[in-house]
Amino acid sequence: MSQSGERAPTRSLGLLDATMVGMGAMIGAGIFVLTGLAAEIAGPAAILVFGLNGVVTTFTALSYAELASAIPQSGGGYAFVKEVFAPASSFVMGWMLWFAYTIAGALYAIGFASNFVEFLSLFGVHVPETARLLGVTIPVAEIGFAVGIVGLLAALNAVSTSASGGAETAVTLVKIAILLVFAGFGAFAAEPGEFTPFFPAGELSVVPAMGLTFIAFEGYDLIATVTEEVENPRKNIPRAIFLSLAATIVIYLLVVYVAIGTLGAERLGAAGETAIAQAAESFMPAVPLLGSGASLIAFGAVFSTVSALNAVVLASSRVAFAMGRERQLPPDFGRLHSKYGTPFRAVLVSAGIMAVSVVGLPIQQVGNLSSLFFLLSFVVVNASVIRLRRERPNVTRPFEIPLYPAPPVLGILLNLVIAGYFLVTDPVTWGLAVAWLAFGGGVYLFLERRKDQL
């Protein structure tokens, strides 16, 4: 494999492709899994939970849009922090984001595997789900399918950004169509009476439900990680951020409304991870080739996890690529392949970490850790907007945050509130976060010492 550090990334992604990167990541398995869990906590107010989380994350989306228009560099939050804070701060930001994206990838891979096994079973195809090895029961189907899809998408991203972007667009459009079909049929079947009483567990029940479901809105930030591969990024990146977030919020609210209005919050909560499928079974007609409404939703869940996984493979490798260019990770990460024009090594290493995580890590715990790092990174991004405005007021900003400085200040406060929720309910996650950052500090000092010796 020959590589060159001089070649610039190819601008092969249009506005639609960039928008689908964000929507592909946000509309993952979360809407299928989290709707029932939110209804279990907050009852019919689950629809308010998704709406409020959309408002909270919009403040940070405004910051991402302004920074992306002013600093059109790949790497997302890492690139922004690198421009306005000290190198150590940018390393911490990149270290958090790289970890968060790769672990999110492991979560999506496992989500794909479990949904794919369920989808196959609906058609009478049963695969051996577990096996005994050295006295230990291993979920071979889940691990096999998860590692397989990571490998497939890694290969696609390694050889062609345009191919992976095109695949992301196609897969995301399919799952959007499935959810809109669900919402379209369900709009006529939903009963407004199912939303009374609206707060069966009290108004404050929305707070823990928001903490649980906030991860469903993480994804628009991935658009900024591929800035240098997007046409006319100063205009298209902000547009893609707002289009992806607005469309996702609308789709979420429609799906949650139909799910509650047809199945009822109590039954929806009891259904847990299969809530949307059970709701679809109650009102949707049979679908050609797929059969029942539940089959269509299972098909949609498979597509959702594939597009979400592809988006984080793309994003995690671009963070590693940006850090490699700055020699805050090994320099080979920051080189483009001479033939494919992709950050080949960054893609393979990021995907390798995902595959290892699928096999060897307690995914639920590190999934919480991933969410915490996203929240903390959003705090830093909002702070970056404020600092850049103060220190470099004359920087060209094709997009400027309206009502500044209120949105970034609110973004900082609200993200800290949700991060504080983890401190109260899951202090182990904070302990792991401190340990990972301490390990990162050791890596940073080692790489800095190596740079001084060169």
FENFEN-V236182 format. One record per run of one state. SS is the DSSP state (~ for helix, > for strand, _ for the rest). FROM is the first residue (numbers start at 1). TO is the last residue. If there is no record, write none. Layout:
BEGIN
ss,from,to
SS,FROM,TO
SS,FROM,TO
END
This chain:
BEGIN
ss,from,to
_,1,2
>,3,4
_,5,12
>,13,13
_,14,14
~,15,26
_,27,29
~,30,70
_,71,76
~,77,84
_,85,86
~,87,122
_,123,130
>,131,133
_,134,135
>,136,138
_,139,139
~,140,159
_,160,160
~,161,189
_,190,191
~,192,195
_,196,204
~,205,217
_,218,219
~,220,229
>,230,230
_,231,232
~,233,263
_,264,264
~,265,283
_,284,286
>,287,287
_,288,290
>,291,291
_,292,292
~,293,325
_,326,330
~,331,334
_,335,335
>,336,337
_,338,343
~,344,360
_,361,362
~,363,391
_,392,405
~,406,425
_,426,426
~,427,453
_,454,454
END
